[in-house]
Amino acid sequence: MQSTPDPAPATTAAAPRVLTRGGLRTLEFQPGLIQSEMCLADPDRLVLAYARAMMCFVLFQPRPAHIVMVGLGGGSLAKFCYRYLPHSRITVVELRADVIALRAQFAIPPDDERFRVVHADASRYLAGLRAAADVLLVDGFDGDGLPPALSSASFYADCRRALRPGGVLVANVFSYDPQYPAVLRRLRACFQQRVGSFYGIAGNNRLLFALKTSPGAPPSPAQRALQRTVHRRGPAWGLAHRVLARWTVFRLRWPGQLGSITK
């Protein structure tokens, strides 16, 4: 979900809204709060900055065998991974049937041997997984923001158990969410402090990257680089991180230009 400049007031859950304006189609759960956006001429392109930022998981897991996503929305990340990570199997867990029903409007591919959408409560679904995923993308929101069930200590413990060794969790959290400090503490406690974020990479969307390592194992070069990002602040770093996200997506879409990131 893309954040607005200021937090929207909490409301009860409403039916999702699909709006088509010009060459863009958007999905909203509240008026003006864009959950997903699709370019009609290029449905697999990542339009929103936060979605591009979430793809930075390939810096730590360049060739994941299995990607699990929490929250389907308009399917931006699911479609991109399906097309540009051809060696990956993708499972998307979505709570709302009315969101899944919109998949044709957002050009989300049908289920096949590599791709499937599961209608389930993600907190319960992940509790049943053990060392099953290389990448876990948590981008699930309700009308009030990040649900408690998707930000509790027990949920993050289940996420860690669901990841294989070396796996990466990416959690989308709004920086203005009053629960953000607590979410960060829970993630750090669960993932042995192997948690970082790229400052300013997607506006008010704070993307938290958590890496699963064996107890007592020394951090890898990629893990040390992630740890250092926690202390990098300021406009220059924000710009650098946004360029990093665009560069990552560019290399996935056009690997022949600069060499494939997934080789």
N, C-alpha and C positions, 0 to 999 in steps of 0.2 A: 504494500500500500504506500502510495506517495503521500507525504505529509503536506498540509497547508501551511502558509506562513505563520498562522496562529492556530492553536487547537480549537477544533469545533466543539460546540456544546454537546454533552452526552444526550442521546435520545434512545428510544426503544428501537429494537431491530425492525427494519423495514425491508420490503422487497427490493432487490437490486435494480438499479436504473441503468439502462443502456442508452447512450446518447451518441448520435452521429452528426458531426459538424465538420464540414469541409472534407478533408481526407483522413480524419481521425475518428475512431470509435472509442468511447470511454465507458468504463464500468464504475458506478458510484453506489455506495451504501448509504451515504447521506448527501444531500445536495451540495455540490461544490467540493466534496472530498473525493478525489479521484483515487480509486483503488487500482485501476489498470487502464492502459491506453494502447491502442493498436493503430498502426498506419495501414490504411486499407490497401494501399499500393504495394506494401511490403510487410505482410502480417507477422513475419518472424523477427522483425527488427525490434530491438529494445529501445523504446521511446523515452522512458523515464530514467532519470539519473540513478535512482536507488536500485533499479533492476540491473543496470550495468555494473553498479558497485558490487552487488551480490555475486556476480560472475567472477569476482576476484578470487573465489575459492580455487580456481584452476592454478593459481600461483602456488598452492599447497598440495592440491590433488589434480594434476594435469590430465590424468586419464582414469577417471573414476569408473569402476565397473557398475556401481549402483548408486543412483541419486534418489533420495527421498525428500519430497517437498511437502510442507504443511501449508495448506491454503492454495487453492487453484486460481481464484480470481478470474481474470481474463486470460490466463494461461501464458503470459509473456515469457516467463522463465522456462516453463515446461516446453513451449514450442521451440525456443532458442536452443535449449539443451538437446532436444530431440533431433533437431536438424544439424547442429554444429558439433555435437559430441556423439558421433555415430557408434562408438564402441560402448556407450553407456546405456544401461537399463534405467528407466525412470518410473517411479511410483509417486503419484500425487494423492495426498489425503485431504479430502474436503468434507466439512461438516454439513454444508447446506446443499440440499437437493436443488433449490432454485438457482444456485450458482452453477452447478454441474449442468443444468438444463440449458445454459447459455453457450455451451462449448461450440456449437455450430456457428453462432454469430461472431465468435472470436477465432474462427478457423483453427480450433484445437483438434488435433488429429484423433481418429478413433483408436480405441485400445488395440494393441497388437502384442507381439512377443517382446517388444522393447518398451512399450509405453502402456500405462494403465492409470485410470483415475478410480480411487477407492472412496466410496461414500461411507465415512466413519468419523468418529471422534478421535482426533489425532492423539490426544493424551492417552487414551486407552489403546490405540493402535500401536504407538511406540513402546508402551509398557510391555508389549508382547514380543518385541524384537530383541535379538541378541547378536551383536557383531554382524549385522546384516547390510549396513550402508557405509559407503566411503565418504559421502557428502550428505549433509542434512540441512535443508534450507527451511527456516521457520519464518513464515510471512503470513501468519494467521491473525486476523483482527475481527472484532465484532463492532456493533454500533457505538460502543463505549471505548474502543481502542484495543489494547493488548489484553486478551482475556487472562484472568488469574491462572486458569488451568494450563496456559501455555507459557507461563513465566515463573512457576513455582520451583522450589528446590528439588522436589520429587520429579517434576517434569524434566529438568535438566539432567538429573541423575539417570532417568530413563533414556534421554537422548544420548548420553555418554555410553550407556550399555548397548544402544542400538548401533553405534559406530564401530567400525573395525579399527584396529590399531593404525594410527596415522591418519584417521579420518578427521574431517573438519565440519564443525557446525557454524552456520551463519544465521544470526538472529537479527531481524529488523525491529528496532525499537525507536520510538520517537524521543528525541532529546528533551522535549518539554514534558514528557510523561513523568508524573511525580514518583512513579515506581522505578524509574530508570536507575538510580543509584543502587536500589535493592536488587534489581535484575543483574547488574554488573557484579555485585558482591556474590550472588548465588552462582553465577557462571564461573567466576574465579575460584570459588571454593570447590566447585564440582570438577573443574578442569585443571586443577593444580596450578592456578595462576597463568596457564597458557592461553591467555585471552588478550585480544587487542582490537583496536578499531582504527580506521583510516579517517583522520580528522577532516571534516568539511567535504567529504567525498560525495554527499548527497543531501545537502541542506540540513533540514531538521530530522532526516532519517539517519539514525546512528546504526551502522552495521557493525555488529560484534562478531568477531571471528574467534572460535574456540577450537583448540587442537587437542586431539586425544593422543596421549603418549603413555608408554608403560611406566608404572611407578618407579621413580628413581632414575629413569633414563635421562641422559643429558639432552638438552634441546638441540634440534637440528638447526642448520643455518637459516632455513625458512622460519622456524619458530623464533629464533633470536631476532630476526628482522621484524616479525610481527610484534614482539614484545617492545621493541624500540619505538614502534609507531605510537604507543600510548603516550609518550612524552613529546610528540611532535605536534605543535600547535601553531596557529597563525595563518593569515591569508595565503602566504606563499606555499605552505604545506597543503592547505585546502585545494589550491589550484593544482599542485603536483599530484595529489591523490585523484582528483577528477580526471586529469590527463591519463593517469595509470589505468583507471577503469575503462576509459575510451580505447586506450591502446590494447588492453586485454581483449575487449570485445572485437576490435578490428582484427587482431591476429587470429581469433577464432573464425570470423566470417571470411577472411581472405588469407588463409595460411600461406598461399603461394607468394604473397607480397614480401613477407618478412621471415618466413619459416614458421612451421606449425608449432604452436605452444603445447600441443598434446603429443608430440613425438616422444 
